[in-house]
Amino acid sequence: MSSSAAPSAACVWFRKGLRLHDNPALLEAIDGSDTLYPVFCVDPAFYSPDAIGGNRIAFLLESLRDLDASLKSRNSRLIVLRGSPDDVLVSKMKEWNVSKLCFESDTEPYAKARDGVYRARPTCARAP
């Protein structure tokens, strides 16, 4: 990299694919980036005891611990944000000066509508 090139930061937004291996969004985020912010958003609208059962919450927490351990073994950590991604993720991306957001595609109706908003943003890379 030449000394005149500005450093670039990317954010990979983990949602369902809570793994490092076989993760196209992660590969896209890493490509051409100097700094990577691995993020999971705990949206109270979906991850509350009223919205999902105890077993699903326990599985999610175990999966997040495993993902964080995998990242830690590679000198990184999972950043867990609490709140609506429209608020907390967008705020952090501005704070971190993120130039590229990557995430996996999701076929659920709510997710398709949400993802359409993010794909329209200039920071959104091709979302595999």
N, C-alpha and C positions, 0 to 999 in steps of 0.2 A: 504494500500500500504506500502510495506516495505521501510525503509529509503535508501536501496541500489538501489532501482529502479529509473532509470532516468525518469524525467518528459517527457511526450510525447505531441507533438503538432499536431493538425489536422487542415486541411482547408476544409471547405465545400464550393464548388464553385456553387453558385446559378446561374441558367441560365434561365430556363423557369418556374420551380416550385418555384415561389417567395413567399413561405409560410413556416411556421414552422410546422403546423399540417400536418399529413399524408405525411411526407417527409422522405423516406427511406435513402437518402443520408445523411441527417442531423443526423439521428439515428446512422448510421454507423460511422460517424465522431466523434460523442460524445463517442461511445463505446470504453472504454479503454484510452481515452485522458484526459490529465490534462488541456490543453489549446485548445480553439477552435477559429479559425479565419474564420468568415463568410464573404465571398467575392463575389462581383459581378464585372465583367469586362465589361467596356464600350469600346467595340472594334469599333474604328472609321470606319472600313470597313463595319459594319452593322448598327451602330447607328448614322448615319449622316442624315441630312435633304435630301440629294440626294438619300439615300438608302431606307429610310422609310418615311411615311407620318407624318404630325404633330399630328394627332389623336393617332397614335400608339406610338409616342414619349411621348405624354402627359399621355397615359395609363401606359407606362413603368415607367415614373417618379412617378406617383401616387402609383404604385405597389411597387416600391423601397422605397418610404416614409413609406408605410404601413409595409413592412418587417422590416425596420429600427425601427419603433415604437414598433413592436412586440419584436424585440431583445432588445431594450432599456428597455422595461418593465421587462426583465429578466437580467438586468445589463450587457448588451452587446451592440454592435453597428455593423451595416453593414459597411464593408470596401469596398468602391467603388474605383476600379482601372481603369485608362484610358489608353488604349493601347491594343496591341495584347496580348492575354493571354500567348502566347509563350514567350513573353518578360516580361511583368509586373508580371504575376502570378508566373512564374518560378523564377524570381528575388526575389519576396517577400517570396516565400516558402523557399528559401535558407536563406534569412535574418532572418526569423522567426524560422528556424530550424524545419520545418514541416516534420513529419515522415509519415503522411498519408493524401492523397488527396481523397476527395469523391465528386461525382457529379452524377446527374441523367443521365440516358441513353437518347439519342436523336436519332431519326430515319432519320433525314434529311441527304442527301448524304455528304454535307460539314461536318456536325457534326460527322457523323460516321468516316470519315477519321481523323478528329482532335482528336476524342476520342480514336481512336486506338493508336495514338502516346502517349497519356497520360496513357492509360491502360498498356502500355509496360513499363512504369517507375516503379521502385521499390516502390515509395511512394504511388502509386495508390492502394486504397483499392477496394474491390468489389464494382462496380458501379451499384447500383440497377436500 
